[in-house]
Amino acid sequence: MKKMFLILGMATGLFACSGNSSKQAESTAETTTPAATEEKAPAYDPERGSGKFTNVTVSPTLDKALADAGNKVYDVKCASCHKLSDEKLVGPGWKGVTTRHKPEWILNFVTNTDEMIDKDAKAQAMLELCMVRMPNQNLTDEEAHSVYEFMRKNDGVK
């Protein structure tokens, strides 16, 4: 009797597993087939990165109110991983960041973090150096602009 239950159990297991694998193969084929109506993605621009910021105009003088708002965002969302010096904490230090990257690149990176890390060579190099993927902080456009202005203040813009 035990033998019969064992054989019945094995047969049921084999039947159940074989049925799912064909459905899984069908399902995978459906999801990997591209739709005929998909548009080709625009070419990636390493100077501005990937995201909605394409042409950012920056004032030669600092917007103090915006920089102060950016300081508050930094304190809450950025300070645990980034120092204001050039010293690495978890992520790279912020000193000089506005001279190393264009405003569009920085704004796209802080608002479109995952795609930038996946596509951008500079972001990938930072990931290799820091060995921790920056989490998406879900910054609004306004928060991103204020953080950028705070970065400029940190870099000595008056």
C-alpha positions in Angstrom: 0.0 0.0 0.0 2.9 2.4 0.9 4.4 1.7 -2.5 1.2 2.6 -4.3 1.0 5.9 -2.5 4.6 6.6 -3.3 4.2 5.9 -7.0 0.9 7.8 -7.1 2.6 10.8 -5.4 5.5 10.7 -7.8 3.3 10.5 -10.8 1.2 13.4 -9.6 4.3 15.5 -9.0 5.7 14.7 -12.5 2.4 15.5 -14.1 2.0 18.8 -12.2 5.5 19.9 -13.0 5.3 19.1 -16.7 2.1 21.0 -17.2 3.5 24.2 -15.7 6.7 24.2 -17.7 4.9 24.4 -21.0 2.6 27.2 -19.8 5.7 29.0 -18.5 7.4 28.6 -21.9 4.3 30.0 -23.6 4.1 32.9 -21.1 7.8 33.8 -21.6 7.4 33.8 -25.3 4.5 36.2 -25.1 6.3 38.7 -22.9 9.5 38.7 -24.9 7.9 39.4 -28.2 8.1 43.1 -28.9 4.9 44.9 -29.9 4.8 46.1 -33.5 3.8 49.6 -32.3 6.7 50.3 -30.0 8.8 53.4 -30.9 12.5 53.3 -31.0 14.1 54.9 -27.9 16.0 58.1 -28.5 19.8 57.8 -28.6 21.4 58.0 -25.1 23.3 61.2 -24.5 26.2 60.7 -22.0 26.4 64.4 -21.4 22.9 64.7 -20.1 22.1 61.2 -19.1 18.7 59.6 -19.4 15.6 61.4 -18.3 13.4 64.4 -18.8 16.0 67.2 -18.2 17.5 68.1 -21.6 18.3 71.8 -21.4 18.8 73.4 -17.9 19.6 77.1 -17.7 21.6 77.9 -14.6 21.9 81.4 -13.1 25.5 82.6 -12.6 24.5 83.6 -9.0 23.1 81.3 -6.3 19.4 81.2 -5.5 19.9 81.2 -1.7 16.3 80.2 -0.9 16.4 77.3 -3.3 19.8 76.2 -1.9 18.4 76.3 1.7 15.5 74.1 0.6 18.1 71.8 -1.0 20.0 71.7 2.2 16.9 70.4 4.0 16.4 67.7 1.3 20.1 66.8 1.7 19.7 66.4 5.5 16.8 64.1 5.1 17.6 62.0 2.0 21.2 62.4 1.1 23.4 63.0 4.2 23.4 59.4 5.4 25.4 58.4 2.3 27.1 61.5 0.9 29.5 63.9 2.6 29.9 67.5 1.5 33.6 67.0 1.1 35.4 64.9 -1.5 35.5 62.0 0.9 33.5 58.9 0.1 31.0 57.8 2.8 28.7 55.2 1.3 28.4 57.2 -1.9 30.8 59.7 -3.4 31.5 63.0 -1.7 29.7 66.0 -3.3 32.6 68.4 -3.4 33.1 69.5 -7.0 30.2 67.5 -8.4 28.8 70.5 -10.3 32.1 71.0 -12.0 32.3 67.3 -13.0 28.8 66.9 -14.4 26.4 69.0 -16.4 23.2 70.2 -14.6 21.1 68.0 -16.8 23.2 64.9 -15.9 22.9 65.6 -12.1 19.1 66.3 -12.3 18.5 63.2 -14.4 20.6 61.1 -12.1 18.8 62.1 -8.9 15.3 61.7 -10.5 15.9 58.8 -12.8 18.5 56.9 -10.7 17.9 53.3 -11.8 17.9 53.9 -15.6 21.0 56.2 -15.2 22.9 53.5 -13.4 21.9 50.9 -16.0 22.9 53.1 -19.0 25.5 55.7 -18.0 29.2 54.8 -17.9 30.0 57.5 -15.3 27.2 56.2 -13.0 28.4 52.6 -13.5 32.0 53.7 -12.6 30.7 55.3 -9.4 28.8 52.1 -8.6 32.0 50.0 -9.1 33.9 52.5 -6.8 31.2 52.6 -4.1 29.9 49.1 -4.5 26.4 50.2 -3.4 23.6 51.1 -5.8 22.1 54.5 -5.0 18.4 54.0 -4.1 15.8 56.1 -5.9 14.9 58.8 -3.4 11.8 59.7 -5.4 12.7 63.4 -5.6 10.2 65.8 -7.2 11.5 68.1 -9.9 11.4 70.9 -7.4 13.4 68.9 -4.8 15.9 68.0 -7.5 16.4 71.6 -8.5 16.9 72.6 -4.9 19.4 69.9 -4.2 21.3 70.9 -7.3 21.4 74.5 -6.1 22.6 73.3 -2.7 25.4 71.4 -4.5 26.3 74.6 -6.3 26.5 76.4 -3.0 28.7 73.6 -1.6 30.9 74.1 -4.6 31.4 77.8 -3.8 28.9 79.5 -6.1 27.8 82.8 -4.5 
